[in-house]
Amino acid sequence: EVQLVESGGGLVQPGGSLRLSCVASGFTFSTHGMNWFRQAPGKGLEWVSSINSDGITTTYADFVKGRFTISRDNAKNTLYLQLKSLKTEDTAMYYCSVGAKRGQGTQVTVSD
């Protein structure tokens, strides 16, 4: 069974940083591209970033370019999302996904 467990969210002030992690199990992590999505209160699911299986190719939504960095450690079956220069509008539940499967999410709240 595919399992994705996110962690690393929290409350941070504008301009702050966080690193999200997603530990994967139940499939061969090193052969699958991975994604991060987010969902703000009252809004739909929004794609944030993707990374290919070997970590060489990454893509980002325009609203996070230059601020967020996706990476992975295939030896640890772990996906990361480094968030920097956070804005209040980045407040959302962040999910990692593989195919149609996503985890339970980790909450990021950016507020004074």
C-alpha distances in whole Angstrom, upper triangle without the diagonal:
4,6,10,13,16,20,23,25,28,31,33,37,38,38,35,32,29,26,22,19,16,14,10,8,5,7,11,13,16,16,15,17,17,18,20,21,23,24,28,29,30,29,26,23,25,24,25,24,22,22,21,19,22,23,27,27,26,27,28,29,33,33,31,33,35,33,29,28,24,23,21,20,18,19,18,15,16,18,21,23,27,29,33,36,34,36,35,34,31,30,27,23,21,18,16,14,12,13,13,10,12,12,15,18,20,24,27,30,33,37,40
4,7,10,13,17,20,22,25,29,30,34,34,34,32,29,25,23,19,16,12,11,7,6,4,6,10,10,14,14,12,14,13,15,16,17,20,21,25,26,28,26,24,20,22,20,21,20,18,18,18,16,19,20,23,23,23,23,24,26,29,29,28,29,31,29,26,24,21,20,17,18,16,17,16,12,13,14,18,20,23,25,29,32,30,32,32,31,27,27,23,20,18,14,12,10,9,10,11,8,9,9,12,15,18,21,24,27,30,34,37
4,7,10,13,17,18,22,25,27,31,32,32,29,26,23,20,16,13,10,8,6,5,6,8,11,11,15,15,14,15,13,14,15,16,18,20,23,24,26,25,23,19,21,20,20,19,18,18,19,17,20,20,24,23,22,23,24,25,28,28,26,28,29,28,24,23,19,19,16,16,15,17,14,11,12,13,16,18,21,23,27,30,28,30,30,28,25,24,21,17,15,12,10,10,10,12,12,8,8,7,10,12,14,18,21,24,27,31,34
4,7,10,14,15,18,22,24,27,28,28,25,22,19,16,13,10,6,6,5,7,9,10,12,11,14,15,13,13,11,11,11,13,15,17,20,22,24,22,20,17,18,17,17,16,15,16,17,16,18,18,21,21,20,20,21,22,25,25,23,24,26,24,20,19,16,16,14,14,14,16,13,10,9,10,12,14,17,19,23,26,24,26,26,25,22,21,18,14,12,9,7,7,9,12,12,8,6,5,8,9,11,15,17,21,24,27,30
4,7,10,12,15,19,21,25,26,26,23,20,16,14,10,8,5,5,7,9,12,13,15,13,16,18,16,16,13,13,12,14,15,16,19,21,23,22,21,18,19,18,17,17,17,17,19,18,20,19,23,23,21,22,21,22,26,25,22,24,25,23,20,19,16,16,14,15,15,16,13,11,9,10,11,13,16,18,21,24,22,24,24,24,20,19,16,13,11,9,8,10,12,15,15,11,9,6,7,7,9,13,15,19,21,25,28
4,7,8,12,16,17,21,22,22,19,17,13,11,7,5,4,7,9,12,15,16,18,15,18,19,17,16,13,12,10,12,12,14,16,18,21,20,19,16,17,16,15,15,15,16,19,18,20,18,22,22,19,20,19,20,23,22,19,21,22,20,16,16,14,14,13,14,16,17,14,12,10,9,9,10,13,14,18,21,19,21,21,20,17,16,13,10,8,7,7,10,13,16,16,13,10,7,7,6,6,9,11,15,18,21,24
4,6,9,13,15,18,20,20,17,14,10,9,6,5,6,9,12,15,18,19,20,18,20,22,20,19,16,15,13,14,14,16,17,19,22,22,21,18,19,18,16,17,18,18,21,21,22,20,23,23,21,21,20,21,24,22,19,22,22,19,16,16,14,15,14,15,17,18,15,14,11,11,10,10,12,13,16,19,17,19,20,20,16,15,13,11,9,10,10,13,16,20,20,17,13,10,10,8,6,9,10,13,16,19,22
4,7,10,11,15,17,17,13,11,7,6,4,6,9,11,15,18,21,22,23,20,22,24,22,21,17,16,13,15,14,16,17,19,22,22,22,19,19,19,16,17,18,19,22,22,23,20,23,23,21,21,20,21,23,21,18,20,20,17,14,14,14,15,15,16,19,19,16,16,13,12,10,9,10,11,13,16,14,17,17,18,15,14,13,11,10,11,12,16,19,22,22,20,16,13,13,10,7,8,8,11,13,16,19
4,7,9,13,14,15,12,10,7,7,6,9,11,14,17,20,23,24,25,22,24,26,24,22,18,16,13,14,12,13,14,15,19,19,19,17,17,17,15,17,19,20,23,24,25,22,25,25,22,21,19,20,21,19,17,19,20,16,14,15,15,16,17,19,22,23,20,19,15,14,12,10,11,10,13,15,12,14,14,15,12,10,10,9,8,11,12,16,20,22,22,20,16,13,12,9,5,5,5,8,10,13,16
4,6,10,12,14,11,10,8,10,10,12,15,17,21,24,27,28,29,26,28,30,28,26,22,20,17,16,14,15,14,15,19,20,21,19,19,20,18,20,22,23,27,28,29,26,28,28,25,24,22,22,23,20,18,21,21,17,16,18,18,20,21,22,25,26,23,22,19,18,15,14,13,12,13,15,12,14,13,14,12,10,10,10,11,14,16,20,23,26,25,23,19,17,15,12,8,6,5,6,8,11,13
4,7,10,12,10,10,9,12,13,16,18,21,24,27,30,32,33,29,31,33,31,29,25,22,19,18,16,16,14,15,19,20,21,20,20,21,19,21,24,26,29,31,31,28,31,30,27,26,23,22,23,20,18,21,21,17,17,19,20,22,24,25,28,29,26,26,22,21,18,16,15,13,13,14,11,12,11,13,11,9,11,12,13,16,19,23,26,29,28,26,22,20,18,15,11,8,6,5,6,7,9
4,7,8,6,7,8,11,13,16,19,22,26,29,32,33,34,30,32,34,31,29,25,23,19,19,17,17,16,17,21,21,23,22,21,21,19,21,24,25,29,30,31,28,30,29,25,25,22,21,22,19,17,19,19,15,15,17,19,21,23,25,28,30,27,27,23,21,18,15,13,11,11,10,8,9,9,12,11,10,12,14,14,18,20,24,27,30,30,28,24,22,20,17,13,11,8,6,5,6,8
4,6,5,8,10,14,16,20,23,26,29,32,36,36,37,33,34,36,34,31,28,25,22,21,19,19,17,18,21,22,24,23,22,23,20,22,26,27,31,33,33,30,31,30,27,26,23,22,22,18,17,20,18,15,16,19,21,23,26,28,31,33,30,30,26,24,20,18,15,12,11,10,8,8,8,12,11,11,14,16,17,21,23,27,30,32,32,31,27,25,24,20,17,14,11,8,5,5,5
4,5,9,11,15,17,20,23,27,30,33,36,36,37,33,34,36,33,30,27,24,21,20,18,18,16,18,21,21,23,22,20,21,19,21,24,26,30,32,32,29,30,29,25,24,21,20,19,15,14,17,16,13,14,17,20,23,26,28,31,33,31,30,27,24,21,17,15,11,9,7,5,5,6,10,9,10,14,17,17,21,23,26,30,32,32,31,27,26,25,21,18,15,12,9,6,6,7
4,7,10,14,16,20,23,26,29,33,36,36,36,32,33,35,32,29,26,24,21,21,19,20,18,21,23,23,24,23,21,21,18,20,23,25,28,31,30,27,28,27,23,22,19,19,18,15,13,15,13,10,12,15,18,21,24,26,30,31,29,29,26,23,19,16,13,10,7,4,5,6,9,12,11,12,16,18,18,21,23,26,29,32,32,31,28,26,26,22,19,17,13,12,9,10,10
4,7,11,13,17,20,23,27,30,34,34,34,30,31,33,31,28,25,22,19,20,18,20,18,20,24,23,24,23,21,21,18,19,22,24,27,29,29,25,27,26,23,22,19,20,19,16,14,16,14,11,12,14,17,19,22,24,27,29,26,27,23,21,17,14,11,8,6,6,5,8,10,13,11,12,15,17,16,20,21,25,28,30,31,29,26,24,24,20,17,15,11,11,8,10,11
4,7,10,13,17,20,23,27,30,30,30,26,27,29,27,25,22,20,17,18,16,19,18,20,24,23,24,22,20,19,16,17,20,20,24,26,25,22,23,23,20,20,17,18,18,16,13,15,13,9,9,11,14,16,18,20,24,25,23,23,19,17,13,11,8,5,4,6,6,10,12,14,11,12,14,16,14,17,18,22,25,28,28,27,23,22,21,18,15,14,10,11,10,12,14
4,6,10,13,16,20,23,27,27,27,23,24,27,25,22,19,17,14,16,15,17,17,19,23,22,22,20,19,18,15,16,18,19,22,23,23,20,22,22,19,19,17,18,19,17,14,16,15,11,10,11,12,14,16,18,21,22,20,20,16,14,10,8,6,5,7,9,8,12,14,15,11,12,13,13,12,14,15,19,22,25,25,24,20,18,18,15,11,11,9,10,10,13,15
4,7,10,13,16,20,23,23,23,20,21,23,21,19,16,15,13,15,14,17,18,21,24,23,23,20,19,17,14,14,16,16,19,20,20,17,19,20,17,18,16,18,19,18,14,16,15,12,9,9,10,11,12,14,17,18,16,16,12,10,7,6,4,6,9,12,11,15,16,17,13,14,14,14,11,13,13,16,19,22,23,21,18,16,17,13,11,12,10,13,14,17,19
4,7,10,13,17,20,20,21,17,19,21,19,17,14,12,10,12,12,15,16,19,22,21,20,18,16,15,13,13,14,15,18,18,19,16,19,19,16,17,16,17,19,18,14,16,16,14,10,10,9,10,11,13,16,17,14,14,10,8,6,5,6,8,11,14,13,16,17,17,13,13,13,11,8,10,9,13,16,19,20,18,14,13,13,10,8,10,9,13,14,18,20
4,7,10,13,17,17,17,14,16,18,16,15,12,12,10,13,14,17,19,21,24,23,22,19,18,17,14,14,14,14,16,16,17,15,18,19,16,18,17,19,21,20,17,19,19,16,13,12,10,10,9,10,13,14,11,10,7,6,5,7,9,11,15,18,17,20,21,20,17,17,15,13,10,10,9,12,14,18,19,16,13,11,12,10,9,12,12,16,18,21,24
4,6,10,13,14,14,11,14,16,14,13,10,10,9,12,14,16,19,21,24,23,21,18,17,16,14,13,13,13,15,15,16,15,18,18,16,18,17,19,22,21,19,20,21,19,15,14,11,11,9,10,12,13,10,8,5,5,6,9,12,14,18,21,19,22,23,22,18,18,16,13,10,8,6,9,11,15,16,13,10,8,10,9,9,13,14,18,20,24,27
4,7,11,11,12,10,12,15,13,14,11,13,13,15,17,20,22,25,27,26,24,21,21,19,18,17,16,15,16,15,16,15,19,20,19,20,21,22,26,25,22,24,24,22,19,17,14,12,10,10,10,11,8,6,5,7,9,12,15,17,21,24,23,26,26,26,22,22,19,16,14,12,9,11,12,15,16,13,11,9,12,12,12,16,17,21,24,27,30
4,7,8,9,7,10,12,11,12,10,12,13,16,18,20,23,26,28,26,24,21,21,19,18,17,15,14,15,13,15,15,19,19,19,20,21,23,26,26,24,25,26,24,20,19,15,14,11,11,10,11,9,5,6,8,11,14,17,20,24,27,26,28,29,28,24,24,21,18,15,12,9,9,9,13,14,11,10,9,12,13,14,18,20,24,26,30,33
4,6,8,7,11,13,12,14,13,15,16,19,21,23,26,28,30,29,27,23,24,22,22,20,18,17,17,15,17,18,21,22,22,23,24,26,30,30,27,28,30,28,24,22,19,17,14,13,11,12,10,7,9,11,15,18,21,24,27,31,29,32,32,31,27,27,24,21,18,15,13,12,11,14,15,12,12,11,14,15,17,21,23,27,30,33,36
4,7,8,12,13,12,15,14,17,18,20,23,25,28,30,32,30,27,24,25,23,24,22,20,19,18,16,18,20,23,23,23,25,26,28,32,32,30,31,32,31,27,25,21,20,17,16,14,15,13,10,13,15,18,21,24,27,31,34,32,34,35,33,30,30,26,23,21,17,15,13,11,13,14,12,13,13,16,18,20,24,26,30,33,36,39
4,6,9,9,9,12,12,15,17,20,23,25,29,31,32,30,27,24,24,22,22,21,18,17,15,13,15,17,20,21,21,23,24,26,30,31,28,29,31,30,26,24,20,18,15,15,12,13,13,10,12,14,17,20,24,26,30,33,32,34,35,33,30,30,27,24,21,18,14,12,10,11,13,11,13,14,17,19,21,25,27,31,33,37,40
4,6,6,7,11,12,15,18,21,24,27,30,33,34,32,29,26,25,23,23,20,17,15,13,10,12,14,18,18,19,21,24,26,30,31,28,28,30,29,25,23,19,17,13,13,9,11,12,9,12,13,17,20,23,26,30,33,32,35,36,34,31,31,28,25,22,19,16,14,11,13,15,14,15,16,20,21,23,26,28,32,34,38,41
4,6,6,8,9,12,15,18,21,24,27,30,32,30,27,23,23,20,19,17,14,12,11,8,10,11,15,16,16,18,20,23,26,27,25,25,26,25,22,19,15,13,10,10,7,9,9,6,8,9,13,16,19,22,26,29,29,31,32,31,27,28,25,23,19,16,13,11,9,12,15,13,14,14,18,18,20,24,25,29,30,34,37
4,6,8,10,13,16,20,23,26,29,32,34,32,29,25,24,21,20,17,14,11,9,6,7,9,12,14,15,18,20,23,26,28,25,25,26,25,22,19,15,12,9,9,5,8,10,7,10,10,14,17,20,23,26,30,29,32,34,32,29,30,27,25,22,19,15,14,12,14,17,16,17,18,21,21,23,26,27,30,32,36,39
4,7,10,13,17,20,23,26,30,33,34,32,29,25,24,21,21,17,14,11,9,5,8,10,13,13,15,17,20,23,26,28,26,25,27,27,23,20,17,14,12,12,9,12,13,11,13,13,16,19,22,25,28,31,31,33,35,33,30,31,28,26,23,20,16,14,11,12,16,15,17,18,22,22,24,28,28,32,34,37,41
4,6,10,13,16,20,23,26,29,31,28,25,21,20,17,17,14,11,9,7,5,8,10,13,12,13,15,17,20,23,25,23,23,24,24,21,18,14,13,11,12,10,13,14,11,12,11,14,17,20,22,26,29,28,30,32,30,26,28,25,23,19,16,13,10,7,9,12,12,13,15,19,19,21,25,25,29,31,34,38
4,7,11,14,17,20,24,27,28,25,22,19,17,14,14,11,7,6,4,5,8,8,11,10,10,11,14,16,20,21,19,19,21,21,18,15,12,11,10,12,11,15,15,12,12,10,13,14,17,20,23,26,25,27,29,27,23,25,23,21,17,14,11,9,7,8,12,12,13,15,19,18,20,23,23,27,28,32,35
4,7,10,14,17,20,24,25,22,20,16,15,11,11,9,6,5,6,7,10,9,12,11,10,11,12,14,18,19,17,17,19,19,15,13,10,10,9,12,11,15,14,11,10,8,10,11,15,17,20,23,22,24,25,23,20,21,19,17,13,11,7,6,5,8,11,10,10,12,15,14,16,19,20,23,25,28,32
4,7,10,14,17,20,22,19,16,12,11,8,8,6,4,6,9,11,13,12,14,12,10,9,10,11,15,16,14,15,17,16,13,12,9,10,11,14,14,18,17,14,12,9,10,10,13,15,18,21,19,21,22,20,17,18,16,14,10,8,6,5,6,9,10,10,9,11,14,12,14,16,17,20,22,25,29
4,7,11,13,17,19,16,14,10,9,6,5,5,6,9,12,14,16,14,16,14,11,10,9,10,14,14,12,14,16,14,11,11,8,11,12,15,16,19,18,15,12,9,9,8,11,12,15,18,16,17,18,16,13,14,12,10,7,6,4,6,9,11,12,11,9,10,12,10,11,13,13,16,18,22,25
4,7,10,14,15,12,10,7,5,4,5,7,9,12,15,17,20,17,19,17,14,12,11,10,13,13,12,14,17,15,12,13,12,14,16,19,20,23,21,18,16,13,12,11,13,13,16,18,16,16,17,14,12,12,10,8,6,5,6,7,11,12,12,11,9,10,12,9,11,12,12,15,17,20,24
4,7,10,12,10,8,6,5,6,7,10,12,16,19,21,23,21,23,20,17,15,13,11,14,12,12,15,17,15,13,15,14,17,18,21,23,26,23,21,18,15,14,12,14,13,16,17,14,14,14,11,9,9,6,5,4,6,9,11,14,15,14,14,11,11,11,8,9,9,10,12,14,17,21
4,7,8,6,6,5,6,9,10,13,16,19,22,24,27,24,26,24,21,18,16,14,16,14,14,18,20,18,16,18,17,20,22,25,26,29,26,24,21,18,17,15,17,15,18,19,15,15,13,11,9,9,5,5,7,8,12,13,17,17,16,15,12,13,12,9,10,10,10,12,14,17,20
4,6,5,7,8,8,12,12,16,19,22,25,27,30,27,29,26,23,21,17,15,17,14,15,18,20,18,17,19,19,23,24,27,29,32,29,27,24,21,20,17,18,16,18,18,14,13,11,8,8,6,4,6,9,11,15,17,20,21,19,19,16,16,14,12,12,10,10,10,12,14,17
4,6,8,10,12,15,16,19,22,26,29,31,33,30,32,30,27,24,21,19,20,17,18,22,24,21,20,23,23,26,28,30,32,34,32,29,27,24,23,20,21,19,21,20,17,15,12,10,11,8,7,8,12,14,18,19,23,24,21,21,18,17,15,13,13,11,11,11,13,14,18
4,7,10,12,16,17,21,24,27,30,32,35,32,34,32,28,26,23,20,21,18,20,24,26,24,23,25,25,28,30,33,34,37,34,32,29,26,25,23,24,22,24,23,20,18,15,13,13,12,10,11,14,16,19,21,24,24,22,22,19,19,17,16,17,14,15,14,16,17,21
4,7,9,12,14,18,21,24,27,29,32,29,31,28,25,22,19,16,18,16,17,21,23,21,20,23,23,26,28,31,32,35,33,30,27,24,23,21,23,20,22,22,19,17,15,12,12,11,9,11,13,14,17,18,21,21,19,20,17,18,17,15,16,14,15,15,16,18,22
4,6,10,12,16,18,22,24,27,29,27,29,26,23,20,18,15,17,15,17,20,23,21,20,22,21,24,26,29,30,33,31,28,26,23,22,20,22,20,23,23,20,18,17,14,14,13,10,11,12,13,15,16,18,18,16,17,15,16,16,14,16,15,16,17,19,21,24
4,7,10,13,15,18,21,23,26,24,25,23,20,17,15,13,15,14,15,18,21,20,18,19,18,21,22,25,26,29,27,24,22,19,19,17,19,18,21,22,19,18,17,14,13,13,10,9,9,9,12,12,15,15,13,13,12,13,13,12,14,14,15,16,18,21,25
4,6,10,12,16,19,21,24,21,23,20,17,14,11,9,12,11,12,14,18,16,15,16,16,19,20,24,25,28,26,24,21,18,17,15,17,16,18,19,17,16,16,13,11,12,10,10,9,10,12,12,15,15,14,15,13,15,15,13,15,14,14,16,17,20,24
4,6,8,12,15,18,20,18,19,16,13,10,8,7,10,10,10,13,16,15,13,14,13,16,17,21,22,25,24,21,19,15,15,13,15,15,17,19,17,17,18,14,12,14,12,12,10,10,10,10,13,13,13,14,12,14,16,14,15,16,15,18,19,22,26
4,7,11,14,17,19,16,17,14,11,9,6,5,9,8,7,9,12,11,9,10,9,13,15,19,20,24,22,20,17,13,12,10,12,11,14,15,14,14,16,13,11,13,11,12,9,9,10,11,13,15,15,16,13,15,16,13,14,15,14,16,17,20,23
4,7,10,13,15,12,13,11,7,6,4,6,10,10,8,9,12,11,9,8,7,10,12,16,17,21,20,18,15,11,11,9,11,12,14,16,16,17,19,16,14,16,15,14,11,11,10,10,12,14,15,15,14,15,17,15,16,17,16,19,19,23,26
4,7,10,12,9,11,8,6,5,7,9,13,14,12,12,14,14,11,10,7,9,11,14,15,19,18,16,14,10,11,10,13,14,17,20,19,21,22,20,17,19,18,17,13,12,9,9,10,11,14,14,13,15,18,16,17,19,19,22,23,26,29
4,7,8,6,7,6,4,7,9,12,15,17,14,14,15,16,13,10,7,7,8,11,12,16,16,13,12,9,10,10,13,15,18,21,21,23,25,23,20,22,20,19,16,14,11,11,11,12,15,16,15,17,20,18,19,21,21,24,25,29,32
4,6,5,7,5,7,9,12,15,18,20,18,17,19,19,16,13,10,10,9,12,11,15,16,14,13,11,13,14,17,19,22,25,25,27,29,27,24,26,24,23,19,17,13,12,11,12,16,16,16,18,22,21,22,24,24,28,28,32,35
4,6,8,8,10,13,16,19,22,24,21,20,22,22,19,16,12,10,9,10,8,12,13,11,12,11,13,15,18,21,24,27,27,29,31,29,26,28,26,24,20,18,14,13,11,12,16,16,17,18,22,21,23,25,26,29,30,34,37
4,6,8,10,14,17,20,23,24,22,21,21,22,19,15,12,10,8,9,8,11,13,12,12,11,14,16,18,21,23,27,27,30,32,31,27,29,28,26,22,20,17,16,14,16,20,20,20,21,24,23,24,27,27,30,31,35,38
4,6,7,11,14,17,20,21,18,17,17,18,15,11,9,6,6,8,9,12,13,12,11,10,11,12,14,17,20,23,24,26,29,27,24,26,25,24,20,18,15,15,14,16,20,19,19,20,23,22,22,25,24,27,28,32,34
4,7,10,13,17,19,21,18,17,17,18,16,12,11,9,10,12,12,15,17,16,15,13,14,15,16,19,21,24,25,27,30,29,25,28,27,26,22,21,18,18,17,19,22,22,22,23,26,25,25,27,26,29,30,33,36
4,7,10,14,16,18,16,14,15,17,15,12,10,10,11,14,14,18,19,17,16,14,14,14,16,18,20,23,23,26,28,26,23,26,25,24,21,20,17,16,16,17,20,21,21,22,25,24,24,26,25,28,28,32,35
4,7,11,13,15,12,11,12,14,11,9,7,8,11,14,15,19,19,17,15,12,12,11,13,15,17,19,20,22,24,23,20,22,21,21,18,17,14,15,15,16,19,19,19,20,23,21,21,23,22,25,25,28,31
4,7,9,12,10,9,11,13,10,9,8,11,13,17,18,22,22,20,18,14,14,12,14,15,16,18,19,20,22,20,18,21,20,20,17,16,14,15,15,16,18,19,18,20,23,20,21,22,21,23,23,27,30
4,6,8,7,6,9,10,8,8,9,12,15,19,20,24,23,21,19,15,14,11,12,12,14,15,15,17,19,16,14,17,17,17,14,15,14,15,16,17,19,20,18,20,21,19,19,20,18,20,20,23,26
4,5,6,6,10,11,10,11,12,15,18,22,23,27,26,24,21,17,16,13,14,13,15,15,15,15,17,14,12,16,15,16,14,15,15,16,17,18,19,20,18,20,21,19,19,19,17,19,19,22,25
4,6,5,9,10,11,13,14,17,21,24,26,30,29,27,24,20,19,15,16,14,15,15,14,14,16,14,13,16,17,18,17,18,18,19,21,22,22,24,22,23,25,22,22,21,19,20,19,22,25
4,6,9,9,9,12,14,18,21,25,27,30,29,27,24,20,18,15,14,12,12,12,11,11,13,10,9,13,14,16,15,17,18,19,22,23,23,24,22,23,23,20,19,18,16,17,15,18,21
4,6,5,6,9,11,14,18,21,24,27,25,24,21,17,15,11,11,9,9,10,9,10,13,11,9,13,13,15,13,15,16,18,20,22,22,23,20,21,22,18,18,17,14,16,15,18,20
4,5,6,8,11,14,18,21,24,27,26,25,22,18,16,12,12,10,10,11,12,13,16,14,13,16,17,19,16,18,18,19,21,23,24,25,22,23,25,21,21,20,18,19,18,21,23
4,6,8,11,14,18,21,24,26,26,25,22,18,16,12,11,10,9,9,11,13,17,16,14,17,19,20,18,20,20,22,24,25,27,27,25,25,26,23,22,21,18,20,18,21,22
4,7,10,13,17,20,23,26,24,24,20,17,14,10,8,6,5,6,8,10,14,13,11,14,16,17,15,18,18,20,23,25,26,26,23,23,24,20,18,18,15,16,14,17,19
4,7,10,14,17,20,22,21,20,17,13,10,7,5,5,6,8,9,12,15,14,11,14,14,15,13,14,14,17,19,21,23,22,19,20,21,17,16,16,13,15,14,18,20
4,7,10,13,16,19,18,17,14,11,8,6,5,7,8,12,12,15,18,17,14,17,17,17,14,15,14,16,18,20,22,21,19,19,21,18,17,18,16,18,18,21,23
4,7,11,13,16,15,14,11,8,6,5,6,9,12,15,15,18,20,19,16,18,17,16,13,13,11,13,14,17,19,18,16,17,19,16,16,17,16,19,19,23,26
4,7,10,13,12,11,9,6,5,6,8,12,14,18,18,21,23,23,19,21,20,19,15,15,12,14,14,17,20,19,17,17,20,17,17,19,18,22,22,26,28
4,6,9,8,8,6,4,6,9,11,14,17,21,21,24,26,25,22,23,22,20,16,15,12,13,13,16,19,18,16,16,19,17,17,20,20,23,24,28,31
4,5,5,6,5,6,8,12,13,17,20,24,24,27,29,28,25,26,24,22,19,17,14,15,15,18,21,19,18,18,20,19,19,22,22,26,27,30,33
4,5,5,6,8,11,14,17,20,23,27,27,30,32,31,27,28,26,24,21,18,15,15,14,17,20,18,18,18,21,20,21,24,25,28,30,33,36
4,6,8,11,13,17,19,22,25,29,29,32,34,33,30,30,29,26,23,21,18,18,17,20,23,21,20,20,23,22,23,26,26,30,31,35,37
4,5,9,11,15,17,20,23,27,27,30,31,31,27,28,26,23,20,18,15,16,16,20,22,19,18,17,20,19,19,23,23,27,29,32,34
4,7,10,14,17,20,23,27,26,29,30,30,26,26,24,21,18,16,13,13,12,16,18,16,15,14,17,17,18,21,22,26,28,31,34
4,7,10,13,16,19,23,22,25,27,26,22,23,21,18,15,13,10,12,12,16,18,15,14,13,15,14,15,18,19,22,24,28,30
4,7,10,13,17,20,20,22,24,23,19,20,18,16,13,11,8,10,11,14,16,14,12,12,15,13,13,16,17,20,22,25,28
4,6,10,13,17,16,19,21,20,17,18,16,15,11,11,9,12,13,17,19,17,14,13,15,13,12,15,14,18,19,22,25
4,6,10,13,13,15,17,17,13,15,14,13,10,10,9,12,15,18,19,18,15,14,16,13,12,13,12,15,16,19,22
4,7,10,10,14,16,16,13,15,15,15,12,13,13,16,18,21,23,21,18,18,19,15,13,14,12,15,15,18,20
4,7,7,10,13,13,9,11,12,13,11,14,14,17,20,23,24,22,19,19,19,15,13,13,10,12,11,15,17
4,5,9,12,13,10,13,15,16,15,17,18,21,24,26,27,26,23,22,22,19,16,15,12,13,11,14,16
4,7,10,11,10,12,15,17,16,19,20,24,27,29,29,29,25,25,25,21,18,17,13,13,10,12,14
4,7,8,6,9,12,14,14,17,19,22,25,27,27,26,23,22,22,18,15,13,10,9,7,9,12
4,5,5,8,11,14,14,18,20,23,26,28,28,27,24,24,23,19,17,14,11,9,6,8,10
4,5,6,9,13,14,18,21,24,27,29,28,27,24,23,22,18,16,13,10,8,5,6,9
4,5,8,12,13,16,19,22,25,26,25,25,22,22,21,17,16,13,10,9,8,9,12
4,6,9,10,13,16,18,22,24,23,22,19,19,18,14,13,10,8,7,7,10,13
4,7,9,13,16,19,22,24,23,22,19,18,16,13,11,8,5,5,5,8,12
4,6,9,13,16,19,21,20,19,15,14,13,10,9,6,6,7,9,12,15
4,7,10,13,17,18,17,16,12,11,9,6,6,4,6,8,11,14,18
4,7,10,14,16,15,14,10,9,9,5,5,6,7,10,13,16,20
4,6,10,12,12,10,6,6,7,4,7,9,11,14,17,20,24
4,7,10,10,9,6,6,9,7,9,12,13,17,19,23,26
4,6,7,5,4,7,10,10,13,15,17,20,23,26,30
4,6,5,6,9,13,13,16,19,21,24,26,30,33
4,6,8,11,15,16,19,21,23,26,28,32,36
4,7,10,13,14,18,20,22,25,28,31,35
4,7,10,12,15,18,20,24,26,30,33
4,7,8,11,14,17,20,23,26,30
4,5,9,12,15,18,21,24,28
4,7,10,13,16,20,22,26
4,7,10,13,16,19,23
4,7,10,13,16,19
4,6,10,13,16
4,7,10,13
4,6,10
4,7
4
